[in-house]
Amino acid sequence: MLLNAVLLDITNGHTPSSRKSPATNEGEEKPSWDWSSLRSKVLVGSVVSLTSAVTWVAFSQLLQNSFSATSFDAPFTLTYFILLCYLLLFPAYLCIARLANWQSTGDNFREGIHVYSMNDEFYWVSFLWKSLLFCLVTALTLYTYFRALFKLSAADCTALFAAHHSFVYLMSWIVLFEKFVAMRIFAMIFSITGIVLFAYVDGFGSPAMFGVVMGVAASSGAAVYGVLYKKFIGVATPVQAFFFLSNIGLFALLLLWPIWLLLYLFGVEVVVWAQIPFSLVLPASLLLVVCMVTKESCVLLTYPVFLGLGLVMAVPICALGDTVWKHREFSGMKIAALVLITIGVLLILLPEHWHDFICRRLRSKRQEGDDDIIGNSTTLRGRLRRTSYM
């Protein structure tokens, strides 16, 4: 009941299924499943959160194993390879749509390109600079996250990356002029305190400190990506999400190869092709693509809180994996940092008026209790009056 009430509060007091649907003829069959209903959105959101958590944990653990098992030290090569995997998403969707007879190829292209339209008008200049901007931000975010995985545990990197939700709110408040919510300021304080504790535990000036800096840089890059997405893209359909991700891969293919070549020639990227652990890199790349596709393509099918809940769930799962399989020990300060960041992200993801709802529920219960006490005392006084009269 509490979950249903909070979700009703998210949707401003009504569920999508409560809106009136257009009248149907008596001979038409009713749909077997309403994707706009509250139950559907909660179910899809739970699946999205669990899928995102599992895929992100497996992706981070596999990549860290690939770094530690061999002398593979080429994060930009790995970034370039994963972005090339993005390129295959929209062609794969077109093949599936063709086989299932969902929509024609031309209609899919028109719907996909509409994600870059401005006032229902398509401009090549807008398309090019937006694609270039998102490609560079994505590449920098992945590169810094991979650098952080070289120095820190997967749980630490996941917690630092999850803090980007706090940065998204701060930047949205400043850039997009979103509504100020006092409770989310406390969430930002929790997240920033957790980041400072990470730096303090690892030691200022130590090699692990560089990993913390890279983790915060990756979190900042993800926040910039999220704010730019909200400003220029908004809410995308699954077709538009596939087209958008494939377009990022296309621009990475065309623009990032000179950078990779320079890094390779000057020895910054040490790539020994025989030592690349493809058995770990390929599954990790596939898992990251699945995680991104799950979050981007299900925006219209669930509530925003479920899209960010996956990283929150990934933090304790990653910590458990590091403890059980890698025998890592977490000090009390590091556990406190993980808990603070997790609480901060949860407070950011919750709806704006969730605390008002809880206060209203508590006040109503307190009022009901007071009414019961008054009723009992009135009954007791009546009994005493009758007893004294007798």
N, C-alpha and C positions, 0 to 999 in steps of 0.2 A: 504493500500500500504506500509506503514512504517513497519507493522508487517511482511508482506511477505518479504520485503527487509532484515530485521534483521534475519529472519529465513533462508533466502538464505545465509546470511553471516555465520550463524552457520554451515551450511553444505558445507562451502568452495566454494560457488558460484554456487552450483547446487543442485537440489532437487533429492531425491531418485528416483522419478518417471521419471526423465529425462535421467536416464541411460538406455542403450539399453537393451531390454529384448530379450531373445532368440526367434527365429522365430517360429511361430506357424502355424500349418496346417490350410488350409482354412475351413475345416469342424469343427475345434475346436471352442468352445464358449469362448469368452473373459470373464474374471472374472468381476463380477458385481461391485466389490469394490477393489480398489488397496490400501492395507494397508501400502505400502511404499510411498505413495504420500504425498505431503506437506499438502493438505487439511486433509487427514486422521490423520497425526501426530499431527496437530494442534487441531483437534476435540478430538482425544483420550487424548491428553495432557490436554485440558480444563476439560474433564470429570475426569481425574485422579487428577488434582489440586483441583477441587471442592469437590470430594469425600474425598480426604485426609484431606481437611480443615474441612469439616462437621464432619467426624468421629473422628478426633482428638479433636475438641472442645467438642463434646458430650461425648467422653471418659473421658476427663479431668474434665468436670463439674460433671458427674455422680460419678466419684471416689471421688471428693472432697465432694460431698453431702453424700456419704457413710461414710466418715471420720467424718463429722460434725453431722450427724443425730444420730449416735450411738457411743459407746465407742470402736469401732473397730479400733485397733492400731496394725496391723500386716502386714507391707509392704512386708516382705520377704515371708510370706504365700501367699500374693496376687501375688507376682512375680512368685513364684513356680506354682501357679494355671494357670496363663496366659501362661507360657512356656509350660505347659502340653497341653494347647489348641493348641499350635503350632504343637504338635505331630499328630493331627488329619487331618492336611491339605493335606498331600500327599495321605493318604488312601482315603480321600474324593475325591481328584482329580482322583484317579484310578477308583473309582466307577463311576464317571461321564464319564470318558473316555470309560469305558467299556460299559455303557449304550448307549453312542453316537457313538460307534464304531470308535473312533478317532485313537487309537493306541493300540497295545497289551500291556499287563502288563509288559512283559519282555522288550519290546522296551522302555517303560517309565522308568523302572528301569535302563536300560543301559544309557539312556539319562540323567537321574538324577545323576547317580554316576559319569558321565563324568565331572561334575562341580568340582570334587576333583582331576581330573587327572592332571598329569604333563607330558608335551610332549606326550600326548595321551597314557600315561602309568599310571595305577592305583597302588598306593602303600598304604598298610594298615597303615603304620606309619604316612604318610602324612595325610591320612584321619582322624586318631584318634587325632593327635595334633591340626589340624585345627578345627575339630569339638569341641574339648574341649576349645580351645581359644575363638571361637565365642560364645559358650555357656556361658562362664564366663563373657565375655564383655557385652553380652546382659543382663544377670542377674544383673550385677552391675549397668548398665544404668537404667534399670527399677526400681531397688530398690532405687537408689538415686532420681529418678524423683518422686516416690511415697512419699519419705521423704520430698521432697520440697513441695508437695501438702499439707502436714500437716501444713506448716507454711505460705505459700504464696497463693495468689489468682491464679486461673487458667490462667488468662491472663499473670501474671508475670512469671509463670512456663513455659508457652508456648513461651514467648519471649526469656527467657533464653535458652530454649532448641533449639529454632530456630537459635541461634547464633552458633550452632555447624558447620554450613556451613563455617563460617569464620575459625574455627579451622581446618576443613578438608583441606582448601586451604593451611594454614600454614604448617600443617604436610605433605601434599602432596608435597609441595615445598621442605621441608627438607628431607623427607624420600624417596619419589618417584622421586625427581629431576624434578618436573614439571616446566613448563615455568613460569618465573617471569613476573607478570603483575602489573604495578605500581598502576593502579586504584584499584586493589583488596587490596593493602596495606591500602589505605584510607578506604575501606570497613571494614577491620579489626579494624582500629582505631575507626570507628563509633561504631562497636559492643562492643569493650572493654570499650569505654566511657559509653555506655549504661549500661553495667554491673556494672561499678563503681558507676554510678548514682543510680542504684538500691540499692547497699549496703549503699550509703550515705543517701538516703531517709529513709530506714528502720532503720538506726542507727547502727554504729559499736558496736558490743558486745550485741546487742539486740537478742531476740529469733528469730526474722525474719531474722537476719543475717545468722543464721544457715540454713534457707531455701534458701537463696541466694547461700550459699556455696554448698548445695546439688543440686541446679539447675545448677550451673556451672559444678559440677562433672558429672551430667547426660549429659550435653552438651559435655563435654570432652569425656565421654564414647561413645556417639554417633559418635563423630569425629574419635575416634580410630576404632570403628566398620566400619565406612565408608572407612577409609584408608586401613584397612586390607582387606575389601571386594574388593576394587579396585586393590590391589596388588595380592591377591590369587584367587579371583573368577572372577573378570572382569565383562563382560556382560553375564547374564544368561538368558536362555529361560524360559518361564513360567513353564515348567515341572521341570527344574533345580531349579527354585526359590521355588516351592512347596517342592521339595525334601530337599533343603537346610534348610528351616524353620522347616520342620518336624524333620530333623536330630538334630537341636538345641533342640527341645522339647524332643527328645529321650535321649540325653545326660543329659538334665536337670532332667529327670525322674530317671536316673541311678545314677547321681553323687551328686545332690543337696539335696536329702532327709536326709543324715546325718547332714548336716548343719542346715536344718530346725528343725530336731529333737533336736539337741543341744540347739538351740535358744528357742525352746518350753519348754524344761525341765528346763533350767536355768531362765525362766521367762522373757527373752528378748522379745519374741513374745507372747503377751497375746492374746490367741485365745479362746473366749467364743463362742462355735459353735451355741448356740441359739441366739446370738446377731449379727451374721454375716448378713449383709443386702444383701442377695442373689439377691433380686429384682433389686439392683443397681450394684452389682459386676458382675453378669453374662452378662447383656447388655454392660457394660463397657469393659469387656474382649473381647466380640464378636466384638465390634467396633474397638478396637485396632488391633485385628487380621485382620479385613477387611482393615484397613488402611495400615498395613504392606504388605498384599497380593497385594493390588492395586498398591503400589509403586514398589514392587519387581518383579511382573509378567508383568509389562507394560514397562519395560526398552527398549525393542526392538521396541515398537509400537509408541514411541513419543520421543521428545527431552529432554535432561537432565534438561533444565531450568524449565520444567513443573513439574518434580518430586519434586523439592524443593519449588515450588511456593505455595504448599498447606499449609505449616507452616507459610509462610508470610501472606496468607489470614486468617489463623486461629487466628493470634494475634489480629486484630481489632474485629473479631467476638467474641472471648473470652472476650475482654474488654467490648463489648456491652452487652454480657450476664451477666457479673458481675455487670454492672451498672443497667440493667433493672430488673433482677430477684433477685439479691442478694444485691442490693442497696449499692454497694461499691463505694466509692469516690476516684478518682485518682487526686493526687496533680499535680501541673504543672511540678515538677521535674520528677515525675514518668511517666507522658505523654511524656516528652522529652526523657526519657530512652527508652520507647517503640518505639518512632519514630526513634531514632538513631539506635537501633538494627534492626528495619525493613528496614531502608535505607541501612544499612550495608549488610544485607542478600541479598537484591535486587541487589546491586552492585556486590556481589560475584556470583550470579546466572546468570547475564547477560553475553553474549558472550565476548570473549577476545577483539575483535576489534570493539565493539559497538560504542565507542566514536569516533574512526576514521571514521566510517560510517556516523555518525551525522555531523562530521566536513566536510566531503566531500560533504554532501548534502547542508550544509550551504554555503560552498564556491561556489558550482555550482549555487545556487540561487542568491548569491551576484553577481556572474559573469554575470548571465542573466540580473539582474537588471542594472548593469553597461552598458551592451550592449544596453539595452533599452534606457538608458539615453543618451548614445552616439548617437544612431540612432535618437532620438528626437531632440537633439541639432543640428545634421547635417541637418535635415529637416528644422529646424527653421532658420539656417543660410542661407539655399538656398532660403527660402521665403523672408528673409530680403534683400538678394542680388537682387532678382527679383524686389522687391518693390523699392529699391533705383535706379535701372536701369530705371524703368518706370518714 
